[in-house]
Amino acid sequence: MKLSILNGRVIDPTSGFDRIEDLFLSDGMVSGVASAPDGFVSERVIDASDKIVCPGLVDIAVRLGESGEEYRATLERELRAAVAGGITSLGCPPDTTPVLDQPGLVTMLVDRAGALNSAKIFPVGAMTQSLEGDYLAEMVALKQAGCVAFSQGDSVLPNAGVLKRVMEYASTFDFSIWLRPQEEFLSHNGVIHEGEVATRLGLSGIPTIAETMAVSIILMLAKETGASIHLCRLSSLSAVELVRLAKHEGVKVTCDVAINNLHLSDIDIGFFDTNYRLTPPLRSTRDREGLRAGLVDNSVDLICSNHSPVKYDYKKLPLEESYSGASGVEMLLPLTLQWAREEGIPLIVALAKVTSAPRRILGNSERKIAVGEIADLCIFDPEYPWIVNDNSILSSGKNTPFWDSELVGRVTHTIIDGEVVFTKDEDKSL
């Protein structure tokens, strides 16, 4: 398709480009910036006046309910929700059912997603067999099948001896290891952050030290082995401080924060609201501010949605029995914009946290909005107000702490390989 995008404010964090300009796409690529190539005849024109045109969002933590857990979500529906949120590439954690520890399962997932002509999936393979933490998975075979990194997902971390062997093996092949830091015994049976709110509600808590102890062990092993580590979904100020120090010492570590933890704290849980039961838990306001500060000084590298749709019935249980998780792909952009407004962050800097930074973590070359580059783009209206409810959310998981809230900023078009895969005005549910 030959596509013209006219009058939009084009923002490209990779190159620093930020100005009102026309774009021209053909054969899946950007074929013209400012002026069309000779002989170019548009098959479709998008008027992007008063809108932002930026690289497609990249979300490294999207659970799709595949495979074996179709009751939680379907691949097609969750990918549809992702592109409605402007996401063109996403990382899929390995803790599906069955676990992504076999090359055939990885190939099947990639092939199924490819057939849907939607967001591009980058699977994260299991670090250990069945995520049980005992024996290393066949990482080389999983890498050949398409895995971009290796992880335990939200499963229990292996003991330090196994973790050291994993890192030694991974460093040999230059594999990236992704770990969500939480010490099992300190966090066992915890429901929410250990603090005043947990005490008031009479719920077992997950102490901050469960995260910081795990971070400390991981960072020491990374320094010893030279492995490349990505810490997933940090939730505490003390964890950010440890990462900041490790980066200064030259440890090969990056980290991310979930969008919910960037905006909320345990105080927001209120009276047993299961939409606020998340992994990792919402912590204190001091921790939340520490995460924000970490993003500003680049101790925290990127923002993700931590999308985990949960069946309605499992969120209607008592808080301590309910399932943890929240849908987030459609809220990632507006909540990132809200963070930028609140902190006075330039838009180009904020967009880097959900575009170029996560693309680097996935191990993909950074893409510019420039002639000859693949055309994965997001067009959004930064001033569009909307309410999070059944009529505006495509994900099968109608669970989010922001339910019935008004957000500002909405995707109008998502373009993948030069093809328009989502248009808001054409989707009756929006």
VOFI-346752 format. One record per residue (C-alpha): x negated, y negated, z negated. Coordinates in pm, 1 decimal, m for minus. Layout:
// VOFI-346752
[[X; Y; Z]];
...
END
This chain:
// VOFI-346752
[[0.0; 0.0; 0.0]];
[[m107.2; m355.1; 75.3]];
[[m8.2; m568.3; m221.1]];
[[m40.9; m941.1; m289.1]];
[[m37.2; m1076.4; m645.5]];
[[5.3; m1451.1; m628.6]];
[[m38.0; m1741.2; m871.4]];
[[m132.9; m1533.1; m1175.6]];
[[m387.7; m1624.5; m1441.6]];
[[m650.0; m1357.6; m1376.9]];
[[m846.6; m1262.4; m1689.5]];
[[m1131.4; m1012.1; m1663.3]];
[[m1320.7; m955.8; m1991.7]];
[[m1603.7; m767.3; m1819.0]];
[[m1706.5; m1049.7; m1587.3]];
[[m1572.2; m1341.5; m1791.9]];
[[m1344.4; m1444.7; m1503.4]];
[[m1047.5; m1653.4; m1624.7]];
[[m856.5; m1871.5; m1381.7]];
[[m539.0; m1890.3; m1176.5]];
[[m605.4; m1696.5; m859.0]];
[[m445.3; m1472.4; m596.2]];
[[m536.7; m1105.2; m566.1]];
[[m498.5; m875.1; m267.3]];
[[m497.8; m496.2; m296.1]];
[[m523.8; m225.6; m32.5]];
[[m621.4; 143.0; m25.6]];
[[m625.6; 153.7; m404.9]];
[[m889.0; m119.8; m431.0]];
[[m914.6; m493.2; m475.7]];
[[m971.3; m613.8; m121.7]];
[[m953.7; m988.0; m178.2]];
[[m981.4; m1249.1; m453.1]];
[[m852.4; m1600.7; m377.2]];
[[m818.6; m1522.5; m5.8]];
[[m691.0; m1220.1; 180.5]];
[[m923.9; m1021.6; 405.6]];
[[m889.4; m1066.0; 780.6]];
[[m581.6; m897.3; 923.0]];
[[m425.4; m837.7; 579.6]];
[[m43.3; m809.9; 594.1]];
[[131.8; m758.6; 259.9]];
[[382.8; m479.3; 218.3]];
[[483.0; m618.9; m119.8]];
[[433.0; m951.4; m292.3]];
[[439.7; m1004.3; m669.2]];
[[480.2; m1360.7; m791.1]];
[[271.9; m1371.6; m1110.5]];
[[335.7; m1738.3; m1189.5]];
[[311.0; m1803.8; m1566.7]];
[[183.1; m1448.3; m1615.3]];
[[m149.5; m1287.8; m1700.0]];
[[m319.0; m1041.5; m1464.4]];
[[m580.9; m831.8; m1642.5]];
[[m741.7; m489.0; m1618.8]];
[[m510.4; m205.9; m1717.0]];
[[m510.4; m134.7; m2089.2]];
[[m711.2; 165.0; m2213.2]];
[[m579.5; 343.5; m2523.3]];
[[m808.9; 608.9; m2668.6]];
[[m555.9; 765.8; m2910.5]];
[[m230.7; 880.2; m2749.4]];
[[m61.0; 1201.2; m2858.6]];
[[163.5; 1334.5; m2584.2]];
[[331.7; 1630.4; m2749.8]];
[[161.3; 1859.0; m2496.8]];
[[133.5; 2143.3; m2479.1]];
[[350.7; 2363.7; m2696.8]];
[[509.2; 2069.9; m2881.1]];
[[757.5; 1951.3; m2623.4]];
[[1011.6; 1899.6; m2900.9]];
[[801.0; 1602.6; m3014.4]];
[[759.5; 1444.2; m2675.7]];
[[723.4; 1530.9; m2312.1]];
[[424.1; 1448.9; m2101.1]];
[[628.7; 1267.1; m1838.7]];
[[822.6; 1055.4; m2087.3]];
[[520.3; 952.3; m2293.6]];
[[317.8; 864.9; m1986.1]];
[[613.7; 657.9; m1870.3]];
[[608.6; 477.3; m2204.8]];
[[233.6; 424.8; m2169.5]];
[[257.3; 253.3; m1830.6]];
[[548.2; 45.3; m1962.5]];
[[295.5; m78.2; m2217.4]];
[[44.9; m167.1; m1945.2]];
[[m178.9; 132.2; m2021.2]];
[[m351.2; 277.6; m1716.0]];
[[m594.7; 516.1; m1890.8]];
[[m563.9; 701.3; m2219.5]];
[[m751.2; 944.2; m2439.7]];
[[m565.1; 1250.5; m2563.3]];
[[m682.6; 1400.0; m2897.9]];
[[m741.1; 1777.1; m2916.1]];
[[m498.7; 1863.6; m3197.1]];
[[m214.5; 1968.3; m2968.4]];
[[m47.3; 2310.2; m2989.1]];
[[m235.5; 2505.2; m2869.9]];
[[m557.8; 2323.3; m2950.3]];
[[m761.6; 2187.3; m2659.0]];
[[m1047.0; 2431.6; m2716.8]];
[[m1021.0; 2622.4; m2387.1]];
[[m1120.1; 2486.9; m2044.5]];
[[m800.6; 2622.6; m1888.6]];
[[m581.7; 2419.4; m2123.4]];
[[m778.1; 2104.6; m2044.6]];
[[m750.0; 2165.1; m1670.3]];
[[m375.8; 2228.5; m1700.1]];
[[m321.6; 1903.7; m1891.4]];
[[m521.8; 1697.0; m1641.6]];
[[m348.2; 1859.1; m1344.1]];
[[0.5; 1809.1; m1488.9]];
[[m71.2; 1445.3; m1564.1]];
[[m219.5; 1389.0; m1219.1]];
[[92.7; 1524.5; m1052.5]];
[[304.4; 1260.5; m1228.9]];
[[133.0; 963.4; m1058.6]];
[[109.9; 783.3; m1390.8]];
[[m152.7; 685.5; m1646.3]];
[[m485.6; 864.9; m1619.6]];
[[m555.6; 1113.4; m1898.6]];
[[m900.5; 1164.4; m2047.6]];
[[m885.7; 1469.1; m2278.6]];
[[m1090.2; 1486.2; m2595.6]];
[[m1194.8; 1847.4; m2651.7]];
[[m1196.1; 2040.7; m2976.2]];
[[m1523.9; 2021.1; m3162.4]];
[[m1475.7; 2355.2; m3333.7]];
[[m1277.8; 2663.1; m3234.0]];
[[m907.3; 2614.9; m3316.6]];
[[m1017.0; 2305.7; m3512.8]];
[[m1082.5; 2535.8; m3807.6]];
[[m1425.4; 2386.9; m3873.5]];
[[m1617.6; 2714.0; m3872.2]];
[[m1757.7; 2778.7; m3524.2]];
[[m1849.5; 2537.4; m3248.1]];
[[m1621.9; 2525.8; m2944.9]];
[[m1761.4; 2581.2; m2596.0]];
[[m1843.0; 2215.4; m2547.9]];
[[m2031.9; 2251.4; m2221.4]];
[[m1742.1; 2436.6; m2057.5]];
[[m1493.4; 2185.8; m2197.0]];
[[m1702.6; 1898.3; m2063.7]];
[[m1705.6; 2059.2; m1720.3]];
[[m1326.4; 2092.0; m1740.7]];
[[m1290.4; 1718.3; m1794.5]];
[[m1333.7; 1640.2; m2165.9]];
[[m1492.2; 1301.9; m2232.5]];
[[m1578.3; 1363.6; m2599.4]];
[[m1525.1; 1611.7; m2883.8]];
[[m1327.5; 1574.3; m3203.2]];
[[m1139.9; 1738.0; m3488.3]];
[[m841.9; 1509.5; m3427.5]];
[[m666.0; 1465.7; m3761.0]];
[[m770.5; 1813.6; m3874.1]];
[[m999.7; 1867.5; m4170.5]];
[[m1362.7; 1781.5; m4105.1]];
[[m1613.3; 2068.7; m4116.7]];
[[m1851.7; 2095.9; m4408.5]];
[[m2174.5; 1898.7; m4380.8]];
[[m2371.2; 2200.8; m4256.8]];
[[m2137.7; 2267.2; m3964.9]];
[[m2111.0; 1896.2; m3892.3]];
[[m2488.4; 1870.9; m3873.0]];
[[m2502.0; 2161.0; m3623.9]];
[[m2230.8; 1996.3; m3414.2]];
[[m2424.9; 1670.5; m3400.7]];
[[m2752.6; 1844.9; m3317.1]];
[[m2584.1; 2034.3; m3034.2]];
[[m2402.4; 1724.5; m2908.8]];
[[m2717.7; 1511.3; m2910.1]];
[[m2892.6; 1772.2; m2693.9]];
[[m2634.9; 1723.2; m2418.8]];
[[m2559.7; 1355.9; m2493.0]];
[[m2200.8; 1439.3; m2587.7]];
[[m1999.7; 1188.1; m2790.8]];
[[m1846.1; 1307.1; m3117.1]];
[[m1526.5; 1138.7; m3240.1]];
[[m1440.5; 1179.9; m3607.7]];
[[m1159.4; 1048.1; m3824.0]];
[[m1330.3; 1015.7; m4161.2]];
[[m1136.1; 1159.4; m4452.9]];
[[m1266.0; 1385.4; m4726.4]];
[[m1026.2; 1677.5; m4769.7]];
[[m1026.2; 1733.9; m5143.6]];
[[m997.2; 1368.6; m5241.0]];
[[m706.2; 1314.2; m5002.4]];
[[m530.9; 1649.9; m5050.4]];
[[m147.7; 1614.3; m5059.7]];
[[m173.1; 1236.3; m5052.7]];
[[119.2; 1051.4; m4898.0]];
[[26.3; 681.9; m4897.0]];
[[m265.7; 465.1; m5009.2]];
[[m362.9; 515.8; m5372.2]];
[[m268.6; 189.1; m5539.5]];
[[8.1; m1.6; m5712.4]];
[[270.6; 82.5; m5449.1]];
[[203.2; 456.9; m5477.1]];
[[226.3; 432.1; m5855.5]];
[[553.5; 238.9; m5841.3]];
[[707.5; 488.8; m5599.3]];
[[574.1; 787.6; m5788.7]];
[[388.7; 922.9; m5484.4]];
[[50.0; 1091.3; m5466.5]];
[[m212.6; 862.4; m5319.5]];
[[m499.3; 883.8; m5072.1]];
[[m789.9; 692.8; m5229.5]];
[[m1015.8; 467.5; m5026.3]];
[[m1317.2; 671.0; m5137.0]];
[[m1179.2; 966.3; m4937.2]];
[[m1258.6; 763.2; m4627.6]];
[[m1580.4; 597.1; m4739.0]];
[[m1736.2; 921.2; m4865.4]];
[[m1670.2; 1084.1; m4527.6]];
[[m1804.9; 778.3; m4342.9]];
[[m2122.9; 785.6; m4551.5]];
[[m2188.5; 1153.7; m4478.1]];
[[m2116.0; 1112.9; m4106.7]];
[[m2344.2; 810.5; m4073.3]];
[[m2631.5; 977.7; m4257.8]];
[[m2603.0; 1285.3; m4035.6]];
[[m2580.9; 1067.1; m3723.8]];
[[m2897.4; 885.4; m3826.1]];
[[m3071.9; 1219.1; m3888.3]];
[[m2964.0; 1386.6; m3562.5]];
[[m2949.6; 1090.2; m3325.7]];
[[m2596.1; 1185.8; m3220.8]];
[[m2353.9; 933.7; m3070.3]];
[[m2059.7; 898.5; m3308.3]];
[[m1725.4; 724.1; m3276.3]];
[[m1532.3; 677.1; m3601.0]];
[[m1159.6; 689.0; m3536.6]];
[[m899.2; 475.0; m3709.3]];
[[m1090.1; 313.2; m3993.0]];
[[m852.4; 182.5; m4257.6]];
[[m1064.9; 19.4; m4528.6]];
[[m1292.0; m278.7; m4581.0]];
[[m1561.3; m61.2; m4741.5]];
[[m1572.2; 167.6; m4435.3]];
[[m1619.4; m133.6; m4207.0]];
[[m1903.2; m256.0; m4426.3]];
[[m2076.8; 81.9; m4399.0]];
[[m2044.4; 78.2; m4019.6]];
[[m2170.4; m280.2; m4001.0]];
[[m2483.8; m182.3; m4193.1]];
[[m2535.1; 133.7; m3986.5]];
[[m2518.4; m64.1; m3661.8]];
[[m2781.9; m302.6; m3791.5]];
[[m3000.6; m0.4; m3869.2]];
[[m2967.1; 126.9; m3511.9]];
[[m2734.1; 420.6; m3573.8]];
[[m2543.4; 509.4; m3255.8]];
[[m2195.5; 448.3; m3394.6]];
[[m1880.4; 278.6; m3272.4]];
[[m1536.2; 265.1; m3433.6]];
[[m1177.2; 162.4; m3379.2]];
[[m874.4; 49.9; m3576.1]];
[[m508.2; 137.5; m3520.0]];
[[m283.4; m155.1; m3436.6]];
[[m53.4; m84.4; m3733.7]];
[[m339.3; m106.1; m3985.1]];
[[m440.5; m437.4; m3829.9]];
[[m104.4; m594.9; m3915.7]];
[[36.3; m409.5; m4215.2]];
[[m54.9; m307.3; m4569.9]];
[[92.7; m70.8; m4828.0]];
[[302.6; m357.6; m4963.8]];
[[508.9; m342.4; m4643.3]];
[[624.4; 15.0; m4717.4]];
[[905.3; m120.5; m4930.7]];
[[1137.5; 143.3; m5071.6]];
[[1044.2; 483.8; m4925.3]];
[[1057.8; 375.9; m4558.4]];
[[923.0; 675.0; m4363.9]];
[[833.8; 458.6; m4062.2]];
[[541.6; 340.8; m4274.3]];
[[402.2; 688.0; m4338.1]];
[[100.2; 682.8; m4111.1]];
[[m235.6; 853.1; m4062.1]];
[[m455.5; 692.3; m4181.7]];
[[m239.7; 525.4; m4446.2]];
[[m172.1; 154.8; m4467.9]];
[[m406.2; 22.8; m4734.4]];
[[m434.0; m299.1; m4935.2]];
[[m410.8; m649.8; m4793.1]];
[[m784.4; m683.7; m4868.9]];
[[m854.1; m381.8; m4651.1]];
[[m634.8; m519.4; m4373.2]];
[[m825.8; m848.0; m4376.1]];
[[m1152.4; m652.5; m4372.4]];
[[m1044.3; m471.6; m4056.9]];
[[m959.7; m802.1; m3892.6]];
[[m1294.1; m950.0; m3987.9]];
[[m1467.3; m641.0; m3849.3]];
[[m1301.0; m692.1; m3512.9]];
[[m1410.5; m1054.9; m3503.1]];
[[m1779.2; m977.8; m3568.5]];
[[m1770.2; m661.4; m3351.2]];
[[m1837.4; m422.5; m3638.5]];
[[m1507.9; m271.9; m3518.1]];
[[m1528.0; m216.5; m3143.9]];
[[m1169.1; m176.9; m3029.3]];
[[m798.9; m145.3; m3103.7]];
[[m583.3; 158.3; m3025.3]];
[[m214.6; 239.5; m3063.7]];
[[m264.6; 571.3; m3247.5]];
[[53.5; 675.9; m3066.2]];
[[212.0; 977.7; m3235.5]];
[[582.8; 1019.2; m3160.5]];
[[775.8; 1206.6; m3429.7]];
[[1109.4; 1381.4; m3391.0]];
[[1397.1; 1183.1; m3543.9]];
[[1486.9; 1456.1; m3795.1]];
[[1133.2; 1465.1; m3932.9]];
[[1138.4; 1094.7; m4011.9]];
[[1472.0; 1123.2; m4194.1]];
[[1327.5; 1347.6; m4463.7]];
[[1218.7; 1208.3; m4802.6]];
[[896.3; 1010.9; m4766.0]];
[[672.5; 1275.9; m4920.4]];
[[819.7; 1543.2; m4689.3]];
[[840.9; 1335.9; m4371.6]];
[[597.0; 1366.9; m4083.0]];
[[323.4; 1109.1; m4049.0]];
[[298.4; 904.8; m3730.5]];
[[443.2; 625.4; m3519.9]];
[[498.7; 545.9; m3155.7]];
[[274.6; 265.5; m3041.2]];
[[186.2; 251.3; m2671.8]];
[[453.4; m7.2; m2594.7]];
[[357.9; m224.5; m2893.1]];
[[m19.2; m223.4; m2836.6]];
[[m29.7; m529.6; m2609.6]];
[[213.0; m761.3; m2794.4]];
[[60.9; m676.9; m3133.3]];
[[m287.4; m741.9; m2997.9]];
[[m163.2; m1078.3; m2869.0]];
[[m10.1; m1150.0; m3209.9]];
[[m341.6; m1072.8; m3382.9]];
[[m520.5; m1307.3; m3141.6]];
[[m273.1; m1589.1; m3208.3]];
[[m294.4; m1546.1; m3585.6]];
[[m674.5; m1537.6; m3589.6]];
[[m734.1; m1799.3; m3319.3]];
[[m907.7; m1544.7; m3095.0]];
[[m947.3; m1642.0; m2727.0]];
[[m724.7; m1431.4; m2505.6]];
[[m1015.6; m1298.1; m2300.7]];
[[m1186.5; m1175.5; m2618.8]];
[[m869.2; m1010.4; m2749.5]];
[[m803.3; m834.2; m2419.9]];
[[m1156.4; m692.2; m2423.7]];
[[m1058.7; m494.7; m2735.8]];
[[m792.8; m304.5; m2539.6]];
[[m955.7; m292.7; m2194.7]];
[[m1332.2; m301.1; m2144.7]];
[[m1434.1; m188.7; m2496.0]];
[[m1226.5; 132.4; m2502.7]];
[[m1329.3; 209.3; m2143.8]];
[[m1692.5; 210.0; m2258.9]];
[[m1606.0; 447.9; m2543.5]];
[[m1444.6; 685.9; m2294.1]];
[[m1774.9; 687.2; m2108.9]];
[[m1635.1; 526.6; m1794.2]];
[[m1812.5; 257.0; m1603.5]];
[[m1673.0; m87.3; m1672.5]];
[[m1448.3; m215.1; m1397.9]];
[[m1425.0; m572.5; m1284.4]];
[[m1144.8; m745.0; m1105.3]];
[[m1356.5; m790.1; m795.0]];
[[m1361.0; m690.6; m431.1]];
[[m1434.1; m320.5; m392.5]];
[[m1325.3; m225.9; m744.3]];
[[m1045.8; 21.8; m823.9]];
[[m718.2; m163.6; m876.0]];
[[m593.3; m57.2; m1220.5]];
[[m412.7; m368.9; m1340.3]];
[[m162.1; m495.2; m1593.0]];
[[57.6; m799.9; m1537.3]];
[[233.3; m941.9; m1841.2]];
[[430.6; m1241.8; m1958.1]];
[[257.0; m1365.3; m2276.7]];
[[560.1; m1567.4; m2389.6]];
[[833.3; m1306.6; m2334.9]];
[[1020.2; m1228.4; m2662.3]];
[[1178.6; m887.0; m2710.0]];
[[1322.5; m669.1; m2985.2]];
[[1183.6; m321.6; m3062.6]];
[[1488.3; m93.8; m3045.7]];
[[1645.2; 193.8; m2854.1]];
[[1700.2; m23.1; m2548.3]];
[[1340.8; m142.8; m2521.7]];
[[1132.8; 163.6; m2613.0]];
[[1086.8; 446.3; m2362.6]];
[[888.3; 678.0; m2591.3]];
[[1083.0; 972.6; m2726.1]];
[[957.7; 881.6; m3072.9]];
[[1182.4; 604.9; m3202.3]];
[[960.6; 564.2; m3504.9]];
[[752.7; 253.6; m3570.1]];
[[712.6; 12.5; m3861.4]];
[[811.3; m264.1; m3618.8]];
[[1159.3; m127.7; m3548.6]];
[[1410.6; m412.3; m3501.4]];
[[1125.7; m666.3; m3507.5]];
[[1080.0; m936.2; m3245.4]];
[[749.8; m919.2; m3058.5]];
[[616.9; m1167.5; m2803.6]];
[[448.3; m1055.5; m2483.3]];
[[583.2; m803.0; m2235.3]];
[[438.3; m607.8; m1944.8]];
[[613.2; m679.9; m1615.5]];
[[405.2; m463.9; m1379.5]];
[[151.5; m184.8; m1415.7]];
[[m65.3; m95.2; m1117.7]];
[[m276.4; 221.6; m1089.7]];
[[m503.6; 283.8; m791.7]];
[[m336.2; m5.2; m613.1]];
[[15.5; 138.8; m653.4]];
[[286.8; m20.8; m866.2]];
[[384.3; 252.3; m1113.6]];
[[596.9; 36.3; m1342.8]];
[[811.4; m272.8; m1292.2]];
[[1011.7; m400.3; m1586.7]];
[[1295.8; m547.6; m1382.9]];
[[1350.7; m216.4; m1206.4]];
[[1381.9; m18.7; m1529.5]];
[[1739.7; m41.3; m1658.7]];
[[1633.7; 66.8; m2007.7]];
[[1430.5; m250.4; m2042.8]];
END
